[in-house]
Amino acid sequence: MTGNTLKTVFMGATAAVALTAGAASAQEVTLRLHQFLPAQANVPRLVLDVWADNVERDSGGRIEIERYHAMALGGTPPELMDQMLDGIADIIWTVNGYTPGRYPQTEVFELPFFVADARAASSALWQMYDEHMREDFAGVHMLGAWVHGPGMFHTSTPVSVPADLQGMKIRGGSRMVNDLLTLVGAEPVGLPVTGIPEALSRGVIDGTTIPWEVTGSLRVQELVENHTEMEGTGLYTLTFSFAMNQDVYDGLPADLQEVIDNNSGLEFSIFAGGTQADADAPARAAAVERGNTIVTVSNEDAEQWAEVVQPIYASWVADMDSRGLDGQALIDQARDLMADYESTH
């Protein structure tokens, strides 16, 4: 099923559960949605606003979603999950890797050269969350869990082979990405995505790892002229949580809980991950139009990259085992679920 078709099905299905006036309670609810990107960025515009608009419509106007972009309620992106748990916001969207080690099972999808298709991985992530990750997210009513399209390098000088990164200061979005950078000889710099433009413009970093789709809203194509992508499986991915305070959800009338649930879950997660990945192409085209250099590492040439970062798999499995988790079983399940999705779509 294509991204556009899925979006149509998703939006059509949510309309079918619109409340009738006779069954509706008179109660009105305002929910505050807080996230770290500017309003014009792809995720708020193409994913979060779609969800919020659908919920408002399907509730017959009884739910209002106040949207706070670019950390408008204060704090920093790594604080978003706690802001939701503490009641500063009711709903948040965040990168799990901003709080390293807090949600260890989600990191399986952040292993290097692991994810080839964002829809398949988002489907697998939601299913694994639903099966055995819920206890990691105490106090959370999860609305969606997904990944972005292929992660890649955006740098001040061209990067074709691992040795090209030697000594460069590169922003990484999670501990898995930082481990990857260390192994290829770069100096990892921990930084939320919103800090990338200033860090690049001031020369604090020599490059960053992000997918294509977010480069436009951060002006990355203007700040660096070199981009390195991988053919086939992406260099890395990050996982996202779109989460609601469980007590707030529990306090809703049953029919409004149904509105929330019918707009959330597995199909929404696939829609979100797929929509984010689909936004890669226009951003890449913008870099091409500017005349920037794009290095595409072939599957054959990517083998030397994969060989360099292979120790991450062993160290991650050992880390999971030390936490009482079966790391290899998580890898195997994620791969099987992604393959199942790809074989049926």
C-alpha positions in Angstrom: 0.0 0.0 0.0 1.4 3.4 -0.9 1.9 6.3 1.6 -0.8 8.3 -0.1 -3.2 5.4 -0.1 -2.5 4.7 3.6 -3.1 8.3 4.5 -6.4 8.2 2.7 -7.5 5.0 4.4 -6.3 6.4 7.8 -8.2 9.6 7.5 -11.3 7.9 6.1 -11.3 5.4 8.9 -11.1 8.0 11.6 -14.1 9.9 10.1 -16.2 6.8 10.5 -16.0 7.0 14.3 -17.2 10.6 14.6 -19.5 11.0 17.6 -23.2 11.6 17.3 -24.6 14.6 19.1 -27.0 12.5 21.1 -24.3 10.2 22.6 -21.9 13.0 23.3 -21.2 14.4 26.8 -21.3 18.1 27.2 -17.8 18.1 28.6 -15.1 20.0 26.6 -11.4 19.1 26.8 -8.3 21.1 25.9 -5.1 19.1 25.4 -1.7 20.8 25.1 0.6 19.2 22.5 4.3 20.2 23.0 7.2 19.3 20.6 10.6 20.7 19.6 10.4 21.5 15.8 9.1 24.7 14.3 5.5 24.6 13.1 6.5 24.6 9.4 8.7 21.5 9.7 7.4 18.2 8.1 6.5 16.3 11.3 4.3 18.9 12.9 2.8 19.9 9.6 2.3 16.5 7.9 1.9 14.2 10.9 1.0 15.8 14.2 -1.4 18.4 12.8 -3.1 15.6 10.8 -3.6 13.6 14.0 -4.8 16.7 16.0 -7.2 17.9 13.3 -8.7 14.4 13.0 -9.2 14.2 16.8 -10.8 17.6 16.9 -13.1 16.7 14.0 -14.0 13.2 15.2 -14.8 14.6 18.7 -17.4 16.9 17.2 -15.3 19.8 18.6 -15.3 18.6 22.1 -11.6 18.1 22.1 -9.3 21.0 21.3 -5.6 20.4 20.7 -3.5 23.4 21.5 -0.2 23.0 19.6 3.0 24.4 21.1 5.9 24.2 18.7 9.6 24.7 19.1 9.6 24.2 22.9 7.1 27.1 23.4 6.2 25.8 26.8 9.9 26.0 27.9 12.5 23.5 28.6 14.7 21.5 26.3 13.8 18.6 24.0 15.3 15.9 26.3 12.8 17.1 29.0 9.7 16.6 26.9 8.7 13.1 28.3 9.0 14.4 31.8 7.1 17.5 31.0 4.2 15.3 29.9 4.5 13.0 33.0 4.6 16.1 35.2 1.6 17.8 33.6 3.3 20.7 31.9 2.0 19.3 28.6 -0.7 16.6 28.0 0.8 15.2 24.8 4.4 15.3 23.5 6.4 14.1 20.5 10.0 13.3 21.2 13.1 11.4 20.2 13.7 8.4 22.5 17.4 8.8 22.1 17.4 12.2 23.7 17.4 10.4 27.0 20.0 7.7 26.4 19.3 4.3 28.0 15.9 5.3 29.3 14.0 3.2 26.7 16.6 0.6 25.9 14.4 -1.8 23.9 13.6 0.9 21.3 17.3 1.2 20.5 17.2 -2.0 18.5 15.9 0.1 15.6 18.7 2.5 16.0 21.4 -0.1 15.3 23.5 1.0 12.2 22.6 -0.5 8.8 19.5 -2.1 10.4 16.4 -0.3 8.8 15.7 -0.2 5.1 12.0 0.9 5.2 10.5 3.4 7.6 7.0 1.9 7.3 8.2 -1.6 8.0 10.3 -0.5 11.0 7.5 1.7 12.3 5.1 -1.2 12.1 7.6 -3.5 13.9 8.3 -0.8 16.6 4.6 -0.4 17.5 4.1 -4.2 17.6 7.1 -4.7 19.9 6.0 -1.7 22.1 2.5 -3.2 22.3 3.9 -6.7 23.2 6.7 -6.0 25.7 7.8 -2.3 26.0 4.8 -0.9 27.7 6.3 -1.3 31.2 9.3 0.9 30.1 6.8 3.7 29.5 5.1 3.9 32.9 2.5 6.8 33.1 2.3 7.0 29.3 -0.6 6.4 27.0 1.3 5.8 23.7 -0.3 7.3 20.7 2.3 6.4 18.1 5.8 5.0 17.8 7.8 5.3 14.6 11.1 5.9 12.9 12.3 8.3 10.2 13.7 7.6 6.8 17.4 6.7 6.2 19.8 8.7 8.4 22.9 10.2 6.7 25.8 12.6 7.0 25.7 16.3 6.1 29.2 17.7 6.3 31.5 20.6 5.6 33.8 18.4 3.4 32.8 15.4 1.3 32.6 12.0 3.1 32.8 8.8 1.0 34.6 6.3 3.3 34.9 6.0 7.1 38.4 7.5 7.1 37.0 10.8 5.7 35.3 11.4 9.1 38.6 11.2 11.0 38.9 14.1 13.5 35.6 15.7 12.4 33.1 16.9 15.0 29.8 15.4 14.1 26.4 15.9 15.8 24.8 12.6 16.7 21.1 12.1 17.7 21.4 9.1 20.1 24.0 7.1 21.9 23.9 4.5 19.1 24.8 7.1 16.6 27.5 8.5 18.8 29.0 5.0 19.2 29.0 4.7 15.4 30.8 8.1 15.0 33.5 7.1 17.6 34.2 3.9 15.7 34.7 5.7 12.4 37.1 8.2 14.0 34.9 11.2 14.4 34.3 13.2 17.5 30.6 12.8 18.5 28.8 15.9 19.7 25.5 15.4 21.6 23.0 18.0 20.5 19.2 18.2 20.0 18.2 18.6 16.4 17.2 22.3 17.0 20.7 23.2 17.9 22.2 22.1 14.6 21.9 25.4 12.6 23.7 27.5 15.2 26.4 24.9 15.8 27.0 24.6 12.1 27.0 28.3 11.4 29.5 28.9 14.3 31.8 26.1 13.3 31.2 24.2 16.6 30.5 21.1 14.5 31.7 20.0 11.1 28.6 18.1 10.2 25.5 16.3 11.5 23.6 13.1 11.1 19.9 13.6 10.3 17.6 12.3 7.6 16.9 14.4 4.5 13.4 15.5 5.5 14.4 17.7 8.4 17.2 19.5 6.5 14.9 22.1 5.0 13.4 23.5 8.2 16.9 23.6 9.7 18.5 25.3 6.6 21.2 22.5 6.6 21.5 22.7 2.7 22.6 26.3 3.1 25.0 25.7 6.0 26.9 22.7 4.5 27.3 21.7 0.9 28.1 17.9 1.2 25.7 15.1 1.9 26.4 11.4 2.1 23.6 8.9 1.8 23.6 5.1 1.7 22.1 3.0 -1.1 19.6 0.5 0.3 19.7 0.2 4.1 20.1 3.5 5.9 23.2 4.4 8.0 21.0 4.6 11.1 17.5 5.6 12.3 16.0 7.2 15.4 12.8 6.2 17.2 10.1 8.6 18.2 7.4 8.5 20.8 4.1 10.4 20.4 2.8 10.1 24.0 -0.1 11.3 26.2 -0.2 11.5 30.0 -2.0 8.3 31.1 -3.9 10.1 33.9 -5.2 12.7 31.5 -6.3 9.9 29.1 -8.0 8.0 32.0 -9.9 11.2 32.9 -11.6 11.4 29.5 -15.1 10.1 29.0 -15.1 6.7 27.3 -16.3 8.1 24.0 -13.5 10.6 23.8 -11.0 7.9 24.7 -12.4 6.0 21.7 -11.7 9.1 19.5 -8.1 9.2 20.7 -7.6 5.4 20.2 -9.2 5.3 16.8 -6.7 7.9 15.6 -3.7 6.3 17.2 -1.8 3.0 17.3 -0.4 0.7 14.6 -1.8 2.2 11.4 -1.1 5.8 12.6 2.5 4.8 13.4 3.0 3.4 9.9 1.4 6.5 8.5 3.7 8.8 10.5 6.9 6.9 9.7 6.0 6.6 6.0 5.0 10.3 5.8 8.3 11.4 7.3 10.3 9.1 4.9 8.3 10.4 1.9 9.4 13.9 2.8 13.0 13.0 2.2 12.7 13.3 -1.6 11.7 17.0 -1.8 14.4 17.9 0.7 17.0 16.0 -1.4 15.8 17.8 -4.5 16.3 21.1 -2.8 20.0 20.2 -2.1 20.4 19.2 -5.8 18.9 22.4 -6.9 21.4 24.4 -4.8 24.2 22.5 -6.5 25.4 20.7 -3.4 27.5 17.6 -3.6 25.7 14.3 -2.9 27.7 11.2 -2.3 25.7 8.0 -2.7 27.6 5.0 -1.1 26.7 1.9 -3.1 25.7 -1.3 -1.3 29.1 -2.8 -2.2 31.0 0.2 -0.8 28.8 0.3 2.3 30.2 -3.0 3.4 33.4 -1.3 4.7 31.1 1.0 6.8 29.1 -2.0 8.1 32.3 -3.8 9.0 33.6 -0.9 11.0 30.5 -0.5 13.1 29.8 -4.2 13.6 31.1 -4.1 17.2 28.1 -1.9 18.1 25.9 -5.0 17.7 27.9 -7.1 20.2 28.2 -4.3 22.8 24.5 -3.5 22.5 23.5 -7.1 23.0 25.8 -7.3 26.0 24.3 -4.1 27.4 20.7 -5.5 27.0 21.7 -8.8 28.6 23.1 -6.9 31.6 19.7 -5.3 32.0 18.0 -8.6 32.0 16.8 -8.2 28.4 17.6 -10.7 25.5 19.3 -8.3 23.1 19.7 -10.9 20.3 16.0 -11.9 20.6 15.0 -8.2 20.2 17.2 -8.0 17.0 15.7 -11.2 15.7 12.1 -10.1 16.4 12.6 -6.7 14.8 14.1 -8.2 11.7 11.3 -10.8 11.4 8.5 -8.2 11.8 10.1 -5.8 9.3 10.5 -8.7 6.8 6.8 -9.7 7.4 5.7 -6.2 6.6 7.8 -5.9 3.5 6.6 -9.3 2.2 2.9 -8.2 2.4 3.1 -4.6 1.2 
